[in-house]
């Protein structure tokens, strides 16, 4: 029987201290209580001095946990246009052995030259390559593009300090952001936000190779609009939660 709890790592909005790292805890994965009296657990004083879209992942080989996050603080007043077209190309990273004591944050430049942002970084462990596969959204204008466009890029890392050369991972006719990947029995489910239609699209691939994924139709997702930032995980009873 799984007697563990669920830790939700998040930010709270564009208030003065909202774009930092907050923790909430749940016994069932559906109902959460704020930790630290609702105050930030981790604060970024580097880069843009704010973080959004944090993602928590476990490194079983090294006995570590990592939090990776977008280097962005909308509360600074620069606006969404600047954030997309001329924002930070870094991600912010923390590490911990016990989820209680955390390292000082460090930044890593992962965005390709010419990109305007690095948004909503996430990671999944690639068992075949024995490395972490990290992916994020960047807005860039290529030759022939009428305007700059959000696409998903990806790179591999073993320690969240050194990364392989980023490559284009997912492009669609519309802007695409906020990708989440979860390992299931037969392969991987991938969820991404269509930034134009404002809903979530789902794909399945037997491997993480970008050409291996095929769309999975879901009337539930097709009919649900105005959402973003998908995250999939498994509940204690074996059901999957999105």
Residue frames as a rotation matrix with the C-alpha (Angstrom) as fourth column:
UNK 1
0.575 0.818 0.000 0.00
0.818 -0.575 0.000 0.00
0.000 0.000 -1.000 0.00
UNK 2
-0.320 -0.663 0.677 1.31
0.624 -0.685 -0.376 3.43
0.713 0.302 0.632 -0.93
UNK 3
0.419 0.456 -0.785 1.29
0.905 -0.273 0.325 5.54
-0.066 -0.847 -0.528 2.24
UNK 4
-0.657 -0.751 -0.064 3.25
0.736 -0.658 0.159 8.50
-0.161 0.057 0.985 0.86
UNK 5
0.282 0.695 -0.661 1.96
0.407 -0.711 -0.573 11.99
-0.869 -0.107 -0.483 0.21
UNK 6
0.299 -0.092 0.950 1.89
0.933 -0.183 -0.311 14.28
0.202 0.979 0.031 -2.83
UNK 7
-0.177 -0.427 -0.887 3.98
0.514 -0.809 0.287 17.45
-0.839 -0.405 0.363 -2.93
UNK 8
0.595 0.426 0.682 2.69
0.802 -0.374 -0.466 20.22
0.057 0.824 -0.564 -5.19
UNK 9
-0.364 -0.784 -0.502 5.35
0.653 -0.599 0.463 22.76
-0.664 -0.159 0.731 -6.20
UNK 10
0.236 0.626 0.743 3.89
0.951 -0.308 -0.042 25.93
0.202 0.717 -0.668 -7.67
UNK 11
-0.952 -0.307 0.005 3.79
0.299 -0.932 -0.204 29.72
0.068 -0.193 0.979 -7.94
UNK 12
-0.349 0.878 -0.328 0.71
0.756 0.057 -0.652 31.80
-0.554 -0.475 -0.684 -7.11
UNK 13
0.642 0.636 0.429 0.49
0.765 -0.494 -0.413 34.64
-0.051 0.593 -0.804 -9.64
UNK 14
0.022 -0.649 0.760 1.86
0.662 -0.560 -0.498 38.07
0.749 0.515 0.418 -10.43
UNK 15
0.966 0.259 0.009 1.73
0.152 -0.593 0.791 39.54
0.210 -0.763 -0.612 -6.91
UNK 16
0.571 -0.782 0.250 4.85
-0.802 -0.596 -0.033 40.96
0.175 -0.182 -0.968 -5.26
UNK 17
-0.404 -0.724 0.559 5.94
-0.820 0.558 0.130 37.52
-0.406 -0.406 -0.819 -3.95
UNK 18
0.565 0.775 0.282 3.73
-0.559 0.611 -0.561 35.32
-0.607 0.159 0.778 -6.09
UNK 19
0.823 -0.307 -0.479 6.40
-0.347 0.395 -0.851 34.38
0.450 0.866 0.218 -8.64
UNK 20
-0.322 -0.856 0.405 8.48
-0.937 0.227 -0.265 32.28
0.134 -0.465 -0.875 -6.26
UNK 21
-0.526 0.045 -0.850 8.37
-0.155 0.977 0.148 28.62
0.836 0.210 -0.506 -5.12
UNK 22
-0.129 0.604 0.787 5.47
-0.991 -0.096 -0.089 27.50
0.021 -0.791 0.611 -2.91
UNK 23
-0.915 -0.133 -0.381 4.77
-0.130 0.991 -0.035 24.02
0.383 0.017 -0.924 -1.51
UNK 24
0.033 0.907 0.420 1.44
-0.998 0.011 0.054 22.32
0.044 -0.422 0.906 -0.81
UNK 25
-0.915 -0.392 0.093 0.87
-0.402 0.899 -0.174 18.78
-0.016 -0.197 -0.980 0.50
UNK 26
0.120 0.975 -0.185 -1.87
-0.965 0.158 0.209 16.23
0.233 0.154 0.960 -0.11
UNK 27
-0.369 -0.147 0.918 -2.68
-0.526 0.847 -0.076 12.76
-0.766 -0.511 -0.390 1.21
UNK 28
0.206 0.603 0.770 -4.88
0.307 0.708 -0.636 11.79
-0.929 0.368 -0.040 -1.73
UNK 29
-0.705 -0.555 0.441 -3.48
0.595 -0.126 0.794 13.87
-0.385 0.823 0.419 -4.60
UNK 30
-0.192 0.746 0.638 -6.75
0.799 -0.259 0.543 15.78
0.570 0.614 -0.546 -4.95
UNK 31
0.860 0.482 0.170 -6.97
0.261 -0.700 0.664 18.03
0.439 -0.527 -0.728 -1.87
UNK 32
-0.050 -0.999 0.019 -3.96
0.704 -0.049 -0.709 20.16
0.709 -0.022 0.705 -0.91
UNK 33
0.885 0.197 -0.422 -2.90
0.452 -0.583 0.675 22.23
-0.113 -0.788 -0.605 2.10
UNK 34
0.632 -0.661 0.404 -0.32
-0.184 -0.634 -0.751 25.00
0.753 0.400 -0.523 1.86
UNK 35
0.412 -0.623 -0.665 2.97
0.897 0.408 0.173 24.54
0.163 -0.668 0.726 3.69
UNK 36
-0.612 -0.786 -0.083 5.15
0.782 -0.586 -0.212 27.22
0.118 -0.195 0.974 5.31
UNK 37
-0.233 0.622 -0.748 2.06
0.522 -0.569 -0.636 29.21
-0.820 -0.538 -0.193 6.31
UNK 38
0.687 0.595 0.418 1.41
0.631 -0.202 -0.749 29.99
-0.361 0.778 -0.514 2.67
UNK 39
0.603 -0.568 -0.560 4.73
-0.504 -0.816 0.284 31.80
-0.618 0.111 -0.778 2.25
UNK 40
0.656 -0.421 -0.626 7.36
-0.551 0.300 -0.779 31.00
0.516 0.856 -0.035 -0.43
UNK 41
0.899 -0.411 0.152 9.65
0.209 0.708 0.675 28.11
-0.385 -0.575 0.722 0.45
UNK 42
-0.137 -0.942 0.306 12.29
0.860 0.040 0.509 29.10
-0.491 0.333 0.805 -2.11
UNK 43
0.798 0.313 -0.516 13.04
0.093 -0.909 -0.407 32.56
-0.596 0.277 -0.754 -3.50
UNK 44
0.304 -0.687 0.660 15.11
0.952 0.190 -0.240 33.29
0.040 0.702 0.711 -6.58
UNK 45
0.624 -0.187 -0.759 17.46
0.123 -0.936 0.331 36.25
-0.772 -0.300 -0.561 -6.24
UNK 46
-0.550 -0.833 0.057 19.21
0.118 -0.010 0.993 35.59
-0.827 0.553 0.104 -9.54
UNK 47
-0.699 0.249 0.671 18.31
0.713 0.161 0.683 36.26
0.062 0.955 -0.290 -13.17
UNK 48
-0.348 0.688 0.637 14.90
0.139 -0.635 0.760 37.92
0.927 0.353 0.125 -13.41
UNK 49
-0.957 -0.100 0.272 14.52
-0.253 -0.167 -0.953 37.47
0.140 -0.981 0.135 -9.61
UNK 50
-0.028 0.954 0.298 11.31
-0.860 0.129 -0.494 35.55
-0.510 -0.271 0.816 -10.05
UNK 51
-0.964 -0.264 -0.036 10.29
-0.248 0.841 0.481 32.05
-0.097 0.473 -0.876 -11.11
UNK 52
0.058 0.994 -0.095 7.19
-0.942 0.024 -0.334 30.53
-0.330 0.109 0.938 -12.67
UNK 53
0.666 0.365 -0.650 6.02
-0.651 0.709 -0.269 27.08
0.363 0.603 0.710 -13.80
UNK 54
-0.254 -0.844 0.472 8.23
-0.955 0.296 0.015 25.06
-0.152 -0.447 -0.881 -11.39
UNK 55
0.636 0.366 -0.679 8.64
-0.506 0.862 -0.009 21.33
0.582 0.350 0.734 -11.99
UNK 56
0.173 -0.506 0.845 9.88
-0.898 0.272 0.346 18.76
-0.405 -0.819 -0.407 -9.46
UNK 57
0.683 0.000 -0.730 11.73
-0.430 0.808 -0.402 15.62
0.590 0.589 0.552 -10.54
UNK 58
0.741 -0.359 0.567 13.59
-0.425 0.404 0.810 12.86
-0.520 -0.841 0.147 -8.70
UNK 59
0.221 -0.768 -0.601 17.09
-0.767 0.244 -0.594 11.60
0.603 0.592 -0.535 -9.51
UNK 60
0.953 0.258 0.159 17.11
-0.299 0.729 0.616 8.10
0.043 -0.634 0.772 -8.03
UNK 61
0.555 -0.808 -0.199 20.71
0.519 0.523 -0.676 7.39
0.650 0.272 0.710 -9.05
UNK 62
-0.444 -0.784 0.434 22.14
0.197 -0.558 -0.806 10.34
0.874 -0.272 0.402 -7.13
UNK 63
-0.222 0.446 -0.867 19.53
0.969 0.201 -0.145 10.44
0.110 -0.872 -0.476 -4.39
UNK 64
-0.904 -0.136 -0.405 18.52
0.191 -0.977 -0.099 13.98
-0.382 -0.167 0.909 -5.30
UNK 65
0.285 0.933 0.218 15.46
0.860 -0.148 -0.488 16.00
-0.423 0.327 -0.845 -6.15
UNK 66
-0.864 -0.492 0.109 15.54
0.486 -0.755 0.441 18.91
-0.135 0.434 0.891 -8.59
UNK 67
0.377 0.883 -0.279 13.20
0.561 -0.458 -0.690 21.84
-0.737 0.103 -0.668 -9.10
UNK 68
-0.763 -0.520 0.384 13.49
0.622 -0.431 0.654 23.56
-0.174 0.738 0.652 -12.47
UNK 69
0.237 0.866 -0.439 11.58
0.680 -0.471 -0.562 26.74
-0.694 -0.166 -0.701 -13.27
UNK 70
0.405 0.038 0.914 11.07
0.788 -0.521 -0.327 29.56
0.463 0.853 -0.241 -15.76
UNK 71
-0.532 -0.615 -0.581 13.31
0.783 -0.620 -0.060 32.57
-0.323 -0.487 0.811 -15.11
UNK 72
-0.474 0.506 0.720 10.58
0.410 -0.597 0.690 35.20
0.779 0.623 0.076 -15.29
UNK 73
-0.547 0.370 -0.751 8.93
0.709 -0.272 -0.651 37.85
-0.445 -0.888 -0.113 -13.13
UNK 74
-0.188 0.598 0.779 5.94
0.779 -0.393 0.489 39.52
0.599 0.698 -0.392 -14.76
UNK 75
0.665 0.470 -0.580 5.45
0.743 -0.491 0.454 41.58
-0.071 -0.733 -0.676 -11.58
UNK 76
-0.336 -0.860 -0.384 8.55
0.716 -0.498 0.489 43.55
-0.612 -0.111 0.783 -12.57
UNK 77
0.304 0.629 -0.716 6.34
0.036 -0.758 -0.651 45.37
-0.952 0.172 -0.253 -15.08
UNK 78
-0.707 -0.655 -0.266 8.13
-0.249 -0.122 0.961 44.51
-0.662 0.746 -0.077 -18.33
UNK 79
0.148 0.888 -0.436 4.99
-0.863 -0.100 -0.495 42.96
-0.483 0.450 0.751 -19.78
UNK 80
0.466 0.142 0.873 4.18
0.051 0.981 -0.187 39.78
-0.883 0.132 0.450 -21.68
UNK 81
0.993 -0.098 -0.073 5.44
-0.086 -0.129 -0.988 41.10
0.087 0.987 -0.137 -25.01
UNK 82
0.249 -0.958 0.143 8.96
-0.915 -0.281 -0.290 41.63
0.318 -0.059 -0.946 -23.69
UNK 83
0.063 -0.194 0.979 8.81
-0.688 0.702 0.183 38.33
-0.723 -0.685 -0.090 -21.80
UNK 84
0.712 0.294 0.637 8.09
0.179 0.802 -0.570 36.43
-0.679 0.520 0.518 -25.02
UNK 85
0.944 -0.248 0.216 10.27
0.173 -0.185 -0.967 38.32
0.280 0.951 -0.132 -27.47
UNK 86
0.138 -0.932 0.335 13.26
-0.249 -0.360 -0.899 39.35
0.959 0.041 -0.281 -25.33
UNK 87
0.831 0.264 0.490 13.01
-0.531 0.112 0.840 37.37
0.167 -0.958 0.234 -22.09
UNK 88
0.025 -0.834 0.552 15.51
-0.858 0.265 0.440 35.20
-0.513 -0.485 -0.709 -20.25
UNK 89
0.344 -0.014 -0.939 16.96
-0.678 0.688 -0.259 32.17
0.650 0.725 0.227 -22.04
UNK 90
-0.754 -0.646 0.120 17.82
-0.506 0.453 -0.734 30.56
0.420 -0.614 -0.669 -18.69
UNK 91
0.444 0.768 -0.462 16.17
0.091 0.475 0.876 28.07
0.891 -0.431 0.141 -16.40
UNK 92
-0.106 -0.399 0.911 16.55
-0.905 -0.340 -0.255 28.29
0.411 -0.852 -0.325 -12.62
UNK 93
0.238 0.073 -0.969 17.44
0.009 0.997 0.078 25.10
0.971 -0.027 0.236 -10.72
UNK 94
0.098 -0.240 0.966 17.49
-0.992 -0.099 0.077 23.96
0.077 -0.966 -0.248 -7.07
UNK 95
-0.093 -0.108 -0.990 18.56
-0.163 0.982 -0.092 20.56
0.982 0.153 -0.109 -5.70
UNK 96
0.079 0.170 0.982 17.82
-0.992 -0.087 0.095 18.71
0.102 -0.982 0.162 -2.47
UNK 97
-0.820 -0.368 -0.437 18.42
-0.312 0.929 -0.197 15.33
0.479 -0.025 -0.877 -0.84
UNK 98
-0.843 0.436 -0.314 15.34
0.526 0.551 -0.648 15.39
-0.109 -0.712 -0.694 1.37
UNK 99
-0.126 0.803 0.583 12.82
0.703 -0.342 0.624 17.95
0.700 0.488 -0.521 -0.02
UNK 100
0.750 0.371 -0.547 13.42
0.660 -0.474 0.583 20.06
-0.043 -0.798 -0.601 3.10
UNK 101
0.269 -0.765 -0.585 16.94
0.074 -0.589 0.805 21.44
-0.960 -0.260 -0.102 2.72
UNK 102
0.837 0.160 0.523 17.59
0.525 0.035 -0.851 23.02
-0.154 0.987 -0.055 -0.66
UNK 103
-0.242 -0.957 0.160 20.68
0.944 -0.194 0.265 24.29
-0.223 0.215 0.951 -2.43
UNK 104
-0.240 0.077 -0.968 21.12
-0.141 -0.989 -0.044 27.85
-0.960 0.126 0.249 -3.52
UNK 105
0.768 0.582 0.267 19.57
0.177 0.208 -0.962 28.31
-0.616 0.786 0.056 -6.99
UNK 106
-0.502 -0.852 -0.151 21.68
0.076 -0.218 0.973 28.26
-0.862 0.477 0.174 -10.12
UNK 107
0.537 0.657 -0.529 20.86
-0.446 -0.311 -0.839 29.30
-0.716 0.686 0.126 -13.67
UNK 108
-0.433 -0.597 0.676 21.61
0.369 0.566 0.737 27.53
-0.823 0.568 -0.025 -16.93
UNK 109
-0.169 0.328 -0.929 21.23
-0.779 -0.622 -0.078 29.05
-0.604 0.711 0.361 -20.39
UNK 110
-0.424 0.101 0.900 19.34
0.317 0.948 0.043 26.47
-0.848 0.303 -0.434 -22.47
UNK 111
0.638 0.752 -0.169 17.51
0.139 -0.327 -0.935 28.70
-0.758 0.572 -0.313 -24.95
UNK 112
0.098 -0.594 0.798 18.90
0.970 0.237 0.056 28.75
-0.222 0.769 0.600 -28.48
UNK 113
-0.788 -0.439 -0.431 20.32
0.313 -0.889 0.334 31.94
-0.530 0.128 0.838 -29.98
UNK 114
-0.895 0.438 0.083 17.56
-0.173 -0.513 0.841 34.19
0.411 0.738 0.535 -31.21
UNK 115
-0.232 0.849 -0.475 14.88
0.733 0.473 0.488 32.77
0.640 -0.235 -0.732 -28.95
UNK 116
-0.237 0.227 0.945 12.78
-0.254 -0.953 0.166 35.21
0.938 -0.201 0.284 -26.96
UNK 117
0.194 0.338 0.921 12.00
-0.975 -0.033 0.218 33.10
0.104 -0.940 0.323 -23.89
UNK 118
-0.701 -0.243 -0.670 12.36
-0.146 0.969 -0.199 29.73
0.698 -0.042 -0.715 -22.16
UNK 119
-0.222 0.772 0.595 9.02
-0.940 -0.331 0.080 28.82
0.259 -0.542 0.800 -20.62
UNK 120
0.583 0.667 0.464 7.65
-0.797 0.580 0.167 26.02
-0.157 -0.467 0.870 -18.44
UNK 121
-0.320 -0.762 -0.563 10.67
-0.781 0.549 -0.298 23.68
0.536 0.345 -0.770 -18.40
UNK 122
0.666 0.448 0.596 9.90
-0.692 0.669 0.271 20.08
-0.277 -0.594 0.756 -17.49
UNK 123
-0.425 -0.856 -0.296 11.82
-0.894 0.448 -0.011 16.82
0.142 0.260 -0.955 -17.56
UNK 124
0.830 0.527 0.183 11.32
-0.549 0.830 0.096 13.09
-0.102 -0.180 0.978 -17.82
UNK 125
-0.065 -0.891 0.449 13.88
-0.615 0.390 0.685 10.32
-0.786 -0.232 -0.574 -17.29
UNK 126
0.527 0.115 -0.842 14.86
-0.811 0.363 -0.458 8.57
0.253 0.925 0.285 -20.51
UNK 127
0.621 -0.247 0.744 15.66
-0.372 0.743 0.557 5.00
-0.690 -0.622 0.369 -19.45
UNK 128
0.881 -0.284 0.378 17.14
0.472 0.568 -0.675 4.11
-0.023 0.773 0.634 -22.82
UNK 129
0.396 -0.747 0.535 19.71
0.172 -0.512 -0.842 6.92
0.902 0.425 -0.074 -22.70
UNK 130
0.206 -0.279 -0.938 20.07
0.961 0.238 0.141 6.99
0.184 -0.931 0.317 -18.89
UNK 131
-0.902 -0.429 0.044 19.66
0.419 -0.896 -0.146 10.76
0.102 -0.113 0.988 -18.89
UNK 132
-0.159 0.852 -0.499 17.05
0.495 -0.369 -0.787 13.39
-0.854 -0.372 -0.363 -18.17
UNK 133
-0.503 0.156 0.850 15.16
0.812 -0.250 0.527 14.72
0.295 0.956 0.000 -21.17
UNK 134
-0.380 0.279 -0.882 14.37
0.491 -0.747 -0.448 18.40
-0.784 -0.603 0.147 -20.53
UNK 135
-0.465 0.321 0.825 11.94
0.823 -0.187 0.536 20.38
0.326 0.929 -0.177 -22.69
UNK 136
-0.329 0.288 -0.900 10.50
0.446 -0.792 -0.416 23.90
-0.832 -0.538 0.132 -22.76
UNK 137
0.581 0.572 0.579 8.79
0.801 -0.275 -0.532 26.47
-0.145 0.773 -0.618 -24.99
UNK 138
-0.436 -0.681 -0.589 10.75
0.413 -0.733 0.541 29.16
-0.800 -0.008 0.601 -26.83
UNK 139
0.741 0.671 -0.020 9.47
0.346 -0.407 -0.846 31.83
-0.576 0.619 -0.534 -29.19
UNK 140
-0.385 -0.906 -0.178 11.61
0.115 -0.238 0.964 32.45
-0.916 0.351 0.196 -32.25
UNK 141
0.699 0.537 -0.473 11.25
-0.379 -0.283 -0.881 33.67
-0.607 0.795 0.006 -35.82
UNK 142
-0.146 -0.706 0.693 12.83
0.431 0.585 0.687 31.50
-0.890 0.399 0.219 -38.49
UNK 143
-0.820 -0.187 -0.541 13.41
-0.385 -0.520 0.763 32.50
-0.423 0.834 0.355 -42.08
UNK 144
-0.793 0.586 -0.169 10.07
0.078 0.372 0.925 32.31
0.605 0.720 -0.340 -43.85
UNK 145
-0.362 0.675 -0.643 8.00
0.928 0.195 -0.319 32.80
-0.090 -0.712 -0.697 -40.68
UNK 146
0.127 0.465 0.876 5.56
0.469 -0.806 0.360 35.73
0.874 0.365 -0.321 -40.93
UNK 147
0.490 0.016 0.872 5.95
-0.678 -0.621 0.393 36.23
0.547 -0.784 -0.293 -37.18
UNK 148
-0.694 -0.702 0.160 7.85
-0.624 0.475 -0.621 34.68
0.360 -0.530 -0.768 -34.29
UNK 149
0.339 0.815 -0.469 6.30
-0.544 0.577 0.609 31.47
0.767 0.049 0.639 -33.01
UNK 150
0.072 -0.231 0.970 6.26
-0.947 0.290 0.139 29.36
-0.314 -0.929 -0.198 -29.84
UNK 151
0.401 -0.047 -0.915 7.77
-0.434 0.870 -0.235 25.91
0.806 0.492 0.329 -30.32
UNK 152
0.912 -0.118 0.392 8.99
-0.310 0.425 0.850 23.20
-0.267 -0.898 0.351 -27.95
UNK 153
0.256 -0.912 -0.321 12.76
-0.620 0.099 -0.778 22.58
0.742 0.398 -0.540 -27.71
UNK 154
0.988 0.105 0.115 14.60
-0.155 0.669 0.727 19.89
-0.001 -0.736 0.677 -25.77
UNK 155
0.079 -0.991 -0.104 18.02
-0.701 0.019 -0.713 18.82
0.709 0.129 -0.694 -24.50
UNK 156
0.648 0.053 -0.760 19.54
0.336 0.875 0.347 16.05
0.684 -0.480 0.549 -22.39
UNK 157
0.049 -0.663 0.747 21.31
-0.764 -0.506 -0.399 16.39
0.643 -0.552 -0.531 -19.05
UNK 158
-0.035 -0.119 -0.992 22.64
0.440 0.890 -0.123 14.18
0.897 -0.441 0.021 -16.27
UNK 159
-0.448 -0.289 -0.846 23.01
0.893 -0.104 -0.437 16.82
0.038 -0.952 0.305 -13.56
UNK 160
0.636 0.764 0.107 20.94
0.770 -0.638 -0.018 19.87
0.055 0.094 -0.994 -14.64
UNK 161
0.392 -0.588 -0.707 24.16
0.034 -0.759 0.650 21.82
-0.919 -0.279 -0.278 -15.02
UNK 162
-0.701 -0.602 -0.382 25.52
-0.424 -0.080 0.902 20.63
-0.573 0.795 -0.199 -18.34
UNK 163
0.361 0.909 0.211 23.09
-0.154 0.281 -0.947 20.18
-0.920 0.309 0.241 -21.23
UNK 164
-0.345 -0.357 0.868 23.35
0.777 0.411 0.478 18.82
-0.527 0.839 0.135 -24.74
UNK 165
-0.990 -0.014 -0.140 22.76
-0.070 -0.812 0.579 21.16
-0.122 0.583 0.803 -27.66
UNK 166
-0.276 0.961 0.026 19.03
-0.157 -0.018 -0.987 22.05
-0.948 -0.276 0.156 -27.70
UNK 167
-0.983 0.043 0.176 16.99
0.181 0.276 0.944 20.78
-0.008 0.960 -0.279 -30.62
UNK 168
-0.450 0.888 -0.091 13.54
-0.882 -0.427 0.200 21.56
0.139 0.170 0.976 -31.98
UNK 169
-0.948 0.072 0.311 11.23
-0.064 0.913 -0.404 18.93
-0.313 -0.403 -0.860 -30.49
UNK 170
-0.272 0.931 0.245 7.64
0.869 0.347 -0.354 19.88
-0.414 0.116 -0.903 -31.26
UNK 171
-0.890 0.089 -0.447 6.17
-0.240 -0.926 0.292 22.29
-0.388 0.367 0.845 -33.79
UNK 172
-0.275 0.873 0.402 2.56
0.814 0.434 -0.386 22.67
-0.512 0.221 -0.830 -34.82
UNK 173
-0.153 0.264 0.952 0.60
0.786 -0.551 0.279 25.01
0.599 0.792 -0.123 -37.09
UNK 174
0.765 0.438 0.471 -0.36
0.038 -0.762 0.647 27.03
0.643 -0.477 -0.600 -33.99
UNK 175
-0.159 -0.744 0.649 1.83
-0.768 -0.319 -0.555 28.22
0.620 -0.586 -0.521 -31.11
UNK 176
0.591 0.288 -0.754 2.54
0.198 0.853 0.482 25.36
0.782 -0.434 0.447 -28.70
UNK 177
-0.272 -0.628 0.729 3.65
-0.698 -0.392 -0.599 25.77
0.662 -0.672 -0.332 -25.05
UNK 178
-0.075 0.294 0.953 3.41
-0.976 0.176 -0.131 23.97
-0.206 -0.940 0.273 -21.69
UNK 179
0.203 0.079 -0.976 4.40
-0.511 0.859 -0.037 20.40
0.835 0.507 0.215 -22.58
UNK 180
0.042 -0.139 0.989 4.20
-0.932 0.352 0.089 17.62
-0.361 -0.926 -0.115 -20.01
UNK 181
0.012 -0.105 -0.994 5.36
-0.606 0.790 -0.091 14.01
0.796 0.603 -0.055 -20.53
UNK 182
0.169 0.068 0.983 4.59
-0.910 0.393 0.130 11.02
-0.378 -0.917 0.128 -18.31
UNK 183
-0.751 -0.469 -0.466 5.96
-0.595 0.786 0.169 7.49
0.287 0.404 -0.869 -18.60
UNK 184
0.357 0.836 0.417 3.30
-0.887 0.443 -0.128 4.79
-0.292 -0.324 0.900 -18.77
UNK 185
0.384 -0.203 0.901 3.55
-0.136 0.953 0.272 1.04
-0.913 -0.227 0.338 -19.26
UNK 186
0.559 -0.047 0.828 3.85
0.711 0.542 -0.449 1.01
-0.427 0.839 0.336 -23.06
UNK 187
-0.142 -0.608 0.781 5.64
0.858 -0.469 -0.210 4.31
0.494 0.640 0.588 -23.63
UNK 188
-0.829 -0.222 -0.514 4.97
0.454 -0.803 -0.385 7.99
-0.327 -0.553 0.766 -23.03
UNK 189
0.349 0.896 0.276 1.92
0.936 -0.348 -0.055 10.23
0.047 0.278 -0.960 -22.97
UNK 190
-0.790 -0.612 -0.030 2.61
0.609 -0.790 0.072 13.83
-0.068 0.039 0.997 -24.00
UNK 191
0.400 0.905 -0.144 0.32
0.895 -0.420 -0.149 16.76
-0.196 -0.069 -0.978 -23.23
UNK 192
-0.772 -0.634 0.044 0.78
0.624 -0.745 0.236 20.24
-0.117 0.210 0.971 -24.74
UNK 193
0.069 0.788 -0.612 -1.19
0.398 -0.584 -0.707 23.46
-0.915 -0.195 -0.354 -24.82
UNK 194
-0.199 0.029 0.980 -2.33
0.943 -0.266 0.199 24.82
0.266 0.964 0.026 -28.17
UNK 195
-0.659 -0.190 -0.728 -1.78
0.545 -0.788 -0.288 28.51
-0.519 -0.586 0.623 -27.46
UNK 196
-0.932 0.361 -0.031 -4.19
-0.270 -0.634 0.724 29.55
0.242 0.683 0.689 -30.21
UNK 197
-0.139 0.928 -0.344 -7.20
-0.025 0.344 0.938 27.35
0.990 0.139 -0.025 -29.39
UNK 198
-0.340 -0.101 0.935 -6.37
-0.856 -0.379 -0.352 27.44
0.390 -0.920 0.042 -25.65
UNK 199
0.782 0.525 0.334 -6.82
-0.620 0.704 0.346 23.73
-0.054 -0.478 0.877 -25.03
UNK 200
-0.079 -0.831 0.550 -4.68
-0.730 0.424 0.536 20.66
-0.679 -0.359 -0.640 -24.36
UNK 201
0.542 0.146 -0.828 -3.62
-0.746 0.538 -0.393 18.13
0.388 0.830 0.400 -27.01
UNK 202
0.378 -0.346 0.859 -2.51
-0.562 0.651 0.510 14.59
-0.736 -0.675 0.052 -26.18
UNK 203
0.361 -0.354 -0.862 -0.05
-0.789 0.377 -0.486 12.31
0.497 0.856 -0.143 -28.02
UNK 204
0.788 -0.189 0.586 1.41
-0.258 0.763 0.593 8.85
-0.559 -0.618 0.553 -27.41
UNK 205
0.412 -0.707 -0.575 4.89
-0.758 0.085 -0.647 7.60
0.506 0.702 -0.501 -28.29
UNK 206
0.898 -0.134 -0.418 6.68
0.264 0.926 0.271 4.33
0.351 -0.354 0.867 -27.56
UNK 207
-0.109 -0.936 -0.334 9.91
0.994 -0.094 -0.061 6.32
0.026 -0.339 0.940 -27.17
UNK 208
0.251 0.139 -0.958 10.75
0.439 -0.898 -0.015 9.97
-0.862 -0.417 -0.287 -26.60
UNK 209
-0.739 -0.544 0.397 11.86
0.575 -0.203 0.792 10.44
-0.350 0.814 0.463 -30.20
UNK 210
-0.572 0.510 -0.643 10.08
-0.330 -0.860 -0.388 13.46
-0.751 -0.010 0.660 -31.65
UNK 211
-0.536 0.346 -0.770 8.95
-0.811 0.039 0.583 11.53
0.232 0.937 0.260 -34.73
UNK 212
-0.930 0.076 -0.361 7.52
0.129 0.984 -0.123 8.66
0.346 -0.161 -0.925 -32.68
UNK 213
-0.746 0.645 -0.167 4.41
0.068 -0.176 -0.982 10.40
-0.662 -0.744 0.087 -31.33
UNK 214
-0.730 0.632 0.261 0.89
0.393 0.076 0.916 10.08
0.559 0.771 -0.304 -32.72
UNK 215
-0.607 0.552 0.572 -2.20
-0.683 -0.730 -0.021 12.09
0.406 -0.403 0.820 -31.70
UNK 216
-0.811 0.478 -0.338 -4.62
0.576 0.755 -0.314 10.54
0.105 -0.449 -0.887 -29.22
UNK 217
-0.408 0.743 0.530 -8.19
-0.083 -0.608 0.789 11.81
0.909 0.277 0.310 -29.56
UNK 218
-0.714 0.264 -0.649 -9.92
0.699 0.209 -0.684 12.85
-0.045 -0.942 -0.334 -26.36
UNK 219
0.012 0.810 0.586 -13.37
0.594 -0.478 0.647 14.45
0.804 0.340 -0.487 -26.48
UNK 220
0.618 0.177 -0.766 -12.86
0.777 -0.289 0.560 15.59
-0.122 -0.941 -0.316 -22.89
UNK 221
-0.270 -0.820 -0.504 -9.75
0.603 -0.552 0.575 17.58
-0.750 -0.148 0.644 -23.79
UNK 222
-0.692 0.036 0.721 -11.17
0.672 -0.331 0.662 18.75
0.262 0.943 0.205 -27.13
UNK 223
0.226 0.920 0.320 -14.16
0.605 -0.390 0.694 20.30
0.763 0.037 -0.645 -25.35
UNK 224
0.617 -0.069 -0.784 -12.19
0.732 -0.316 0.603 21.96
-0.289 -0.946 -0.145 -22.53
UNK 225
0.261 -0.458 0.850 -10.91
0.605 -0.609 -0.514 25.47
0.753 0.648 0.119 -23.27
UNK 226
0.566 -0.076 0.821 -9.09
-0.389 -0.903 0.185 28.22
0.727 -0.424 -0.540 -21.42
UNK 227
0.936 -0.279 0.213 -6.61
-0.067 0.456 0.888 25.93
-0.345 -0.845 0.408 -19.63
UNK 228
0.504 -0.840 -0.199 -2.84
-0.438 -0.050 -0.898 25.51
0.744 0.540 -0.393 -19.62
UNK 229
-0.259 -0.749 0.610 0.07
-0.927 0.015 -0.375 24.10
0.271 -0.662 -0.698 -17.66
UNK 230
0.724 0.592 -0.355 -0.97
-0.476 0.801 0.364 20.40
0.500 -0.094 0.861 -17.78
UNK 231
-0.465 -0.821 0.331 0.67
-0.866 0.345 -0.363 18.00
0.184 -0.455 -0.871 -15.34
UNK 232
0.503 0.609 -0.614 -0.03
-0.495 0.785 0.373 14.25
0.708 0.116 0.696 -15.26
UNK 233
-0.630 -0.665 0.401 0.64
-0.738 0.352 -0.576 11.96
0.242 -0.659 -0.712 -12.30
UNK 234
-0.282 0.478 -0.832 -0.61
0.041 0.872 0.487 8.72
0.959 0.103 -0.265 -10.79
UNK 235
0.216 0.473 0.854 -2.85
-0.873 -0.299 0.386 8.48
0.438 -0.828 0.349 -7.74
UNK 236
-0.513 -0.483 0.710 -2.37
-0.808 0.552 -0.208 5.87
-0.291 -0.680 -0.673 -5.02
UNK 237
0.188 0.685 0.704 -5.20
-0.296 0.723 -0.625 3.71
-0.936 -0.091 0.339 -6.38
UNK 238
-0.380 -0.475 0.794 -3.51
0.557 0.567 0.606 3.46
-0.738 0.673 0.049 -9.79
UNK 239
0.650 0.649 0.394 -5.65
0.725 -0.374 -0.579 6.01
-0.228 0.662 -0.714 -11.62
UNK 240
-0.525 -0.778 0.345 -3.94
0.845 -0.525 0.101 8.70
0.102 0.345 0.933 -13.63
UNK 241
0.450 0.607 -0.655 -4.68
0.673 -0.713 -0.198 12.35
-0.587 -0.352 -0.729 -12.88
UNK 242
-0.339 -0.492 0.802 -4.25
0.866 -0.496 0.063 15.30
0.367 0.716 0.594 -15.25
